[in-house]
Amino acid sequence: MENKPLNRRTFLTYLGTGATALAAASTGLGVLSETANAQSNSLLRTRPRKHGYHFQPIEPSTKDDLVLPRGYKYDVIASYGDVINKKGDTFGFNNDFTLYFPIYDSANHGLLWVNHEYTNPLYVEGEKVNDTYTSSQIEKLLYNQGGSIIEVIYDKRKGSWNMIQDSVMARRITGLTPFALTGPAKGSRSVNGASMVQGTFANCSGGRTLWNTVLSCEENYETTSADAKLDAAHYGWVIEVDPFDPEFQVRKHTALGRFNHENASMGIAKDGRVVVYMGDDKKDACVYKFVSAGKYKESLGNKNSKLLEEGTLYAADLKNGKWLPLTLDAVQNAAKGKSNVLKKFQTQGDVVANCHEAAILLGATPTDRPEDVEISPLDQTVFIAHTNNDKHGNIHGHITRFFEKDSDHGAAEFDFEIFAAGGRQSGFSAPDNLTFDSNANLWTVTDISSDKLNTAVWTSFKNNGMFMIPTAGRDKGVAFQFASAPVQAELTGPCFTPDERTLFLSVQHPGEETKDKLHPTSTWPQVRGGNRPRPSVVAITGFNF
């Protein structure tokens, strides 16, 4: 094979061999140890492949469709308003994070968790009257956020994925669902004494626990809580749901902090403690991790959820490569002489409820909208999508890679690098959600604001897209475009099935700039309602190995 570098738009004949071979071939990365390999496989639920992905990278597009490479196709499996179960529950609006849970270990039949981030009054609750919503409108606003658990199956005869609309396992978790609070803020003044709260909304991304439950993250909760006249202190948390167990009390883990959560990525420290990495999706916000006090025991199943109730929350100091513990003592020491600040931080519940202020007070580094955080199956390094920050001229964003000391997620120190930068030179702008395949290729989707798409310095990127970026080997850091979104849509929540032959993907807010329903700016997907744009989840097939 020639050593000539591949251009990102060149036909791709090689994208990764096995993860171990990649590790051996790449500078500064050692061959995976048996322990690291076992950990990464348990998290990824799959083994590295001998052969990688082969596709012809696509060019940027302005087409009002989900554009894929030759040989790939998509099935629309769930759209806003679709009935999902026998009860008649319906699929929520603006689907985001997806997570596949096999039924009987099947890669062709399972439950799919889907986040619902926010609504559009044009299509859901309607416009306010006298600057307020009616009780009926508030119910629609809350019902259509949260999450959907849907049952999906691959029909081998037809060669397509479908949702089972009369499922007995499918259900909704919404802004109306009762939630239990856990951890230091439960019952505290920081949540106005609450131990139970109403609902979840603004659900952006999330993660899978080691015990096979969903962590879903409440991001931009402020508008909905105000519109629904709900206590804002009850939102901005990480929630946990067991898709297979309706009796499992859905809960919000306050020990993981309250801020504009993008996602929660779970790893395990060398001593068996559970670690959760998180980003605060706003400008000049911080990167966090939570380390449990107790250790993970596989035999306990979802009872391991207790691990997320007690531990230490840290914020990253990038200048010094240190994780700063957000403890009450540390915050109070930093606030000495500042009476108003000290008054705010009287308990650990106050600290976790006011994470951003506590982190900045302790010297954590404000960054450029840290969104999705994912752990590499190759070497357990941690990748963070910093979407952008125009306040500091970071218009196109970048992806950062953390190296924990001794490759231990429980470490107190780290180093980092800028793994890839957005811009014309890389072909992508505003990296957002991330996922890995078993060959340690990083897949990212982009989130250029719909009102900026195809204008000014974003013109060359055209519609939002999805890119595959090898993290080792000769094409390390090179972005290859795999998909282009419909007009004004954002691609979110990429998730592979265990055999990696299907990729689930959310197509969020197509035609978001529409002002008149009779003249939509997008008509995708032109199913289940004609020319009305509908946020939808698709299943992409065509992956061959």
Secondary structure as GFF3:
##gff-version 3
##sequence-region A 1 545
A	DSSP	alpha_helix	19	25	.	.	.	ID=ss1
A	DSSP	alpha_helix	34	44	.	.	.	ID=ss2
A	DSSP	beta_strand	73	79	.	.	.	ID=ss3
A	DSSP	beta_strand	95	102	.	.	.	ID=ss4
A	DSSP	beta_strand	109	116	.	.	.	ID=ss5
A	DSSP	alpha_helix	135	143	.	.	.	ID=ss6
A	DSSP	beta_strand	146	155	.	.	.	ID=ss7
A	DSSP	beta_strand	160	163	.	.	.	ID=ss8
A	DSSP	beta_strand	171	173	.	.	.	ID=ss9
A	DSSP	beta_strand	178	182	.	.	.	ID=ss10
A	DSSP	three_ten_helix	189	191	.	.	.	ID=ss11
A	DSSP	beta_strand	196	198	.	.	.	ID=ss12
A	DSSP	beta_strand	203	208	.	.	.	ID=ss13
A	DSSP	beta_strand	214	218	.	.	.	ID=ss14
A	DSSP	alpha_helix	222	227	.	.	.	ID=ss15
A	DSSP	three_ten_helix	232	234	.	.	.	ID=ss16
A	DSSP	beta_strand	238	241	.	.	.	ID=ss17
A	DSSP	beta_strand	251	253	.	.	.	ID=ss18
A	DSSP	three_ten_helix	254	256	.	.	.	ID=ss19
A	DSSP	beta_strand	261	268	.	.	.	ID=ss20
A	DSSP	beta_strand	273	280	.	.	.	ID=ss21
A	DSSP	beta_strand	283	285	.	.	.	ID=ss22
A	DSSP	beta_strand	287	295	.	.	.	ID=ss23
A	DSSP	three_ten_helix	298	309	.	.	.	ID=ss24
A	DSSP	beta_strand	311	317	.	.	.	ID=ss25
A	DSSP	beta_strand	322	325	.	.	.	ID=ss26
A	DSSP	alpha_helix	328	334	.	.	.	ID=ss27
A	DSSP	alpha_helix	339	344	.	.	.	ID=ss28
A	DSSP	alpha_helix	348	353	.	.	.	ID=ss29
A	DSSP	alpha_helix	355	362	.	.	.	ID=ss30
A	DSSP	beta_strand	367	368	.	.	.	ID=ss31
A	DSSP	beta_strand	370	375	.	.	.	ID=ss32
A	DSSP	beta_strand	382	386	.	.	.	ID=ss33
A	DSSP	three_ten_helix	390	392	.	.	.	ID=ss34
A	DSSP	beta_strand	398	404	.	.	.	ID=ss35
A	DSSP	three_ten_helix	405	407	.	.	.	ID=ss36
A	DSSP	beta_strand	414	421	.	.	.	ID=ss37
A	DSSP	beta_strand	431	436	.	.	.	ID=ss38
A	DSSP	beta_strand	441	446	.	.	.	ID=ss39
A	DSSP	three_ten_helix	456	461	.	.	.	ID=ss40
A	DSSP	beta_strand	465	470	.	.	.	ID=ss41
A	DSSP	beta_strand	480	484	.	.	.	ID=ss42
A	DSSP	beta_strand	490	496	.	.	.	ID=ss43
A	DSSP	beta_strand	502	508	.	.	.	ID=ss44
A	DSSP	beta_strand	536	541	.	.	.	ID=ss45
###
